[in-house]
Amino acid sequence: MVGGLAPPPEEEEQERELDAQRQVIFVLESAQLETAQVGKSYQLLNCDDHGNYLMKHKKDPALYRPDITHQALLTILDSPLNKAGKVKGIYIRTVKNVLIQVNPKVRIPRTFKRFSGLMVQLLQKLSIRATNGPDKLLKVIKGPVTKYLPANAKRIGFCERSDLQPIQTFVQQQLDDAVPAVFIVGAFAHGEIDSSYADVEIAVSQYSLSAAYALARITNAMEMKWGIV
C-alpha cells in the first residue's frame, strides 16, 4: 500500500499468480542408503556402526555416510523456504539407483538412529504413510527422476570445477520466478554428481562444502530473493 491506497485488484491477482509459480525442487544425488541383515535385524549401513561388516564384505566404510542425507533433509525441511510452501518436491537417488520421493511436509526424525530405522522400514515396505491420513510421506518410485520434474524447470547442478559465482547473485540474475528451479546436490562424502540432466553447472565456493551447508546457502538465497524471513 502506498499513500494509504491499496494496489488495484488486477495487480494483486498478478502477484498471487506469480507467487504461486515460485517453486523449488531438490534432488539429492548418490545418497548412500543401503540396508543389510546384520545379526538378527536389518540395519542401515554406516561407517561408525558397521565398519567390520563392511570391510568383511570388501566395501569401503568411508563411503557409507547416510548421515549426510539425514542432515541434508533436515536442512531443507527446516528452512523458511519450505515452511513458506515453496519447496514443491524432494527426491533422493541412491548409489543403488533407488529413487525416493519425499513429501515436503514430512517430519523426519531428528536423531540419526531413528532416521536409520525409518529408512530401513521405507526400503523394505517401499512407502511410509502418515499416521493421521492416507498421504504417503515417503515412497520409492520408478526412475528416472527427470520424469517427475516440470518440463519448463531450470535444472542447476553443482561442480567444484565449474565457474565460481555467489549463489545469491546466480538466483537473482539467472532464475526467473515463473520458472521452477531444480537444485541437484550430491549427498555423499566424496565424488561428483550425475549432472547429465542439469541445464547449467555452477560452483558456489572455492572450498568443498558439505551437502547440508550447500543446501543452507541455496535455501537462504531463495528466501532473500522472495522476501521470506
C-alpha positions as CSV (number, residue, x, y, z in Angstrom):
1,M,0.0,0.0,0.0
2,V,1.4,3.4,-1.0
3,G,0.0,6.7,0.4
4,G,-2.9,4.8,2.0
5,L,-4.1,3.3,-1.3
6,A,-4.4,-0.4,-1.9
7,P,-3.0,-1.7,-5.2
8,P,-5.5,-2.3,-8.0
9,P,-7.2,-5.8,-7.8
10,E,-5.5,-6.8,-11.1
11,E,-2.1,-6.2,-9.6
12,E,-2.9,-8.2,-6.5
13,E,-4.1,-11.0,-8.7
14,Q,-0.9,-10.9,-10.8
15,E,1.2,-11.0,-7.6
16,R,-0.8,-14.0,-6.3
17,E,-0.3,-15.8,-9.6
18,L,3.4,-15.1,-9.7
19,D,3.8,-16.2,-6.1
20,A,2.0,-19.5,-6.9
21,Q,4.6,-20.1,-9.7
22,R,7.6,-19.8,-7.4
23,Q,8.7,-23.3,-6.9
24,V,11.9,-25.1,-5.8
25,I,12.7,-28.8,-6.2
26,F,15.7,-30.5,-4.7
27,V,17.3,-33.7,-5.9
28,L,19.9,-35.4,-3.6
29,E,22.1,-37.5,-5.8
30,S,24.2,-40.6,-5.0
31,A,22.9,-41.0,-1.4
32,Q,24.4,-43.9,0.4
33,L,21.2,-45.6,1.8
34,E,21.9,-49.4,1.8
35,T,20.4,-51.9,4.2
36,A,21.7,-55.3,5.1
37,Q,21.0,-58.0,7.7
38,V,23.5,-57.6,10.4
39,G,23.0,-60.2,13.1
40,K,19.3,-60.8,13.5
41,S,18.0,-57.5,12.1
42,Y,18.1,-55.3,9.0
43,Q,20.1,-52.1,9.5
44,L,21.0,-49.0,7.5
45,L,24.7,-49.5,6.9
46,N,27.0,-46.7,8.2
47,C,30.7,-46.3,8.8
48,D,30.5,-45.9,12.5
49,D,28.4,-48.9,13.4
50,H,29.3,-51.4,10.6
51,G,33.0,-50.9,9.9
52,N,33.9,-54.5,10.4
53,Y,30.9,-55.8,8.5
54,L,31.7,-53.5,5.5
55,M,35.4,-54.5,5.4
56,K,34.4,-58.2,5.7
57,H,32.3,-57.7,2.6
58,K,35.1,-55.8,0.8
59,K,33.3,-52.4,0.9
60,D,34.9,-49.1,1.8
61,P,33.4,-47.9,5.2
62,A,34.3,-44.3,4.3
63,L,31.7,-44.3,1.6
64,Y,28.8,-45.3,3.9
65,R,27.6,-42.0,5.1
66,P,23.8,-42.0,5.3
67,D,24.1,-39.2,7.9
68,I,24.8,-36.8,5.0
69,T,21.3,-37.5,3.6
70,H,19.8,-37.1,7.1
71,Q,21.5,-33.7,7.6
72,A,20.6,-32.6,4.1
73,L,16.9,-33.4,4.5
74,L,16.7,-31.6,7.9
75,T,18.3,-28.5,6.3
76,I,15.6,-28.4,3.5
77,L,12.7,-29.3,5.7
78,D,13.6,-26.9,8.5
79,S,14.1,-23.9,6.1
80,P,11.7,-21.0,6.0
81,L,11.6,-21.6,2.2
82,N,9.9,-25.0,2.9
83,K,7.7,-23.6,5.7
84,A,6.5,-21.0,3.3
85,G,5.4,-23.7,0.9
86,K,7.9,-23.0,-1.8
87,V,9.6,-26.4,-1.8
88,K,7.4,-28.4,-4.1
89,G,9.4,-31.6,-4.3
90,I,12.3,-33.5,-2.8
91,Y,13.9,-36.6,-4.4
92,I,16.7,-38.8,-3.3
93,R,18.6,-41.1,-5.7
94,T,20.8,-43.6,-4.1
95,V,24.0,-45.1,-5.3
96,K,22.0,-48.3,-6.0
97,N,19.7,-46.2,-8.3
98,V,16.7,-46.4,-5.9
99,L,14.6,-43.3,-6.3
100,I,12.8,-41.9,-3.2
101,Q,10.1,-39.2,-3.2
102,V,9.9,-37.1,0.0
103,N,6.8,-35.2,0.8
104,P,8.0,-31.7,1.9
105,K,5.5,-31.8,4.8
106,V,7.1,-34.9,6.3
107,R,8.7,-34.7,9.8
108,I,12.0,-36.5,9.6
109,P,13.3,-37.9,12.9
110,R,15.8,-35.6,14.5
111,T,18.2,-38.3,15.7
112,F,20.2,-40.4,13.3
113,K,19.2,-43.7,15.0
114,R,15.5,-43.1,14.4
115,F,16.2,-41.9,10.9
116,S,18.0,-45.1,10.2
117,G,15.1,-47.1,11.4
118,L,12.7,-45.1,9.2
119,M,14.9,-45.7,6.1
120,V,15.1,-49.5,6.8
121,Q,11.3,-49.5,7.0
122,L,10.9,-47.5,3.8
123,L,13.3,-49.6,1.8
124,Q,11.5,-52.8,2.9
125,K,7.9,-51.6,2.6
126,L,8.5,-49.1,-0.3
127,S,6.4,-46.4,1.3
128,I,5.6,-44.7,4.6
129,R,2.1,-43.3,5.2
130,A,1.0,-40.5,7.5
131,T,-0.3,-41.8,10.8
132,N,-3.4,-39.5,10.6
133,G,-4.3,-39.8,6.9
134,P,-3.8,-41.6,3.6
135,D,-0.9,-39.5,2.4
136,K,2.4,-41.2,1.6
137,L,5.1,-39.1,3.2
138,L,8.0,-41.2,1.7
139,K,7.8,-43.6,-1.1
140,V,10.1,-45.5,-3.5
141,I,9.2,-44.6,-7.1
142,K,10.2,-45.7,-10.6
143,G,13.0,-43.6,-12.2
144,P,14.4,-41.6,-13.8
145,V,13.9,-38.6,-11.7
146,T,13.6,-36.4,-14.8
147,K,10.0,-37.6,-15.5
148,Y,8.9,-36.0,-12.2
149,L,10.4,-32.6,-12.9
150,P,8.4,-29.8,-14.5
151,A,9.1,-29.6,-18.3
152,N,10.0,-25.9,-18.1
153,A,12.2,-26.2,-15.0
154,K,15.7,-24.9,-14.9
155,R,18.0,-27.6,-13.5
156,I,21.1,-26.4,-11.7
157,G,23.9,-28.8,-10.8
158,F,27.0,-28.1,-8.6
159,C,30.5,-28.9,-9.5
160,E,33.8,-27.5,-8.0
161,R,35.4,-27.3,-11.4
162,S,32.6,-25.1,-12.9
163,D,32.6,-21.3,-13.0
164,L,32.6,-19.8,-9.5
165,Q,29.8,-17.4,-8.7
166,P,27.9,-16.5,-5.5
167,I,24.7,-18.3,-5.2
168,Q,22.9,-15.1,-4.2
169,T,24.0,-13.4,-7.5
170,F,23.0,-16.5,-9.5
171,V,19.5,-16.8,-8.2
172,Q,18.9,-13.0,-8.5
173,Q,20.2,-12.8,-12.1
174,Q,19.7,-16.2,-13.6
175,L,16.4,-17.5,-12.2
176,D,13.0,-16.5,-13.4
177,D,10.3,-16.5,-10.7
178,A,7.9,-18.0,-13.3
179,V,10.2,-21.0,-13.9
180,P,10.6,-23.8,-11.3
181,A,14.2,-24.2,-10.1
182,V,15.6,-27.7,-9.6
183,F,18.8,-27.9,-7.5
184,I,20.8,-31.1,-7.8
185,V,23.1,-31.6,-4.8
186,G,25.4,-34.6,-4.0
187,A,24.6,-36.4,-0.8
188,F,28.0,-38.1,-0.5
189,A,31.3,-37.6,1.2
190,H,33.5,-37.6,-1.9
191,G,32.8,-37.6,-5.7
192,E,30.7,-35.8,-8.3
193,I,27.0,-35.8,-9.0
194,D,25.4,-37.1,-12.1
195,S,24.8,-33.8,-13.8
196,S,23.8,-35.2,-17.2
197,Y,20.3,-33.8,-16.8
198,A,21.4,-30.3,-15.5
199,D,20.9,-27.3,-17.7
200,V,23.8,-25.5,-16.0
201,E,26.5,-26.3,-13.6
202,I,28.0,-23.8,-11.1
203,A,30.4,-23.7,-8.2
204,V,29.3,-21.6,-5.2
205,S,32.5,-21.7,-3.2
206,Q,36.2,-22.0,-3.7
207,Y,36.1,-24.7,-0.9
208,S,34.4,-28.1,-0.7
209,L,31.1,-27.7,1.1
210,S,29.1,-30.3,2.9
211,A,25.7,-31.1,1.4
212,A,23.9,-29.5,4.3
213,Y,25.9,-26.3,4.1
214,A,25.4,-26.0,0.4
215,L,21.7,-26.5,0.8
216,A,21.6,-23.9,3.5
217,R,23.2,-21.4,1.1
218,I,20.7,-22.3,-1.6
219,T,17.6,-22.0,0.6
220,N,18.8,-18.8,2.2
221,A,19.5,-17.3,-1.3
222,M,16.0,-18.2,-2.5
223,E,14.5,-16.8,0.7
224,M,16.2,-13.5,0.2
225,K,15.1,-13.4,-3.4
226,W,11.5,-13.9,-2.5
227,G,11.4,-11.9,0.7
228,I,10.8,-14.9,3.0
229,V,12.0,-14.1,6.5
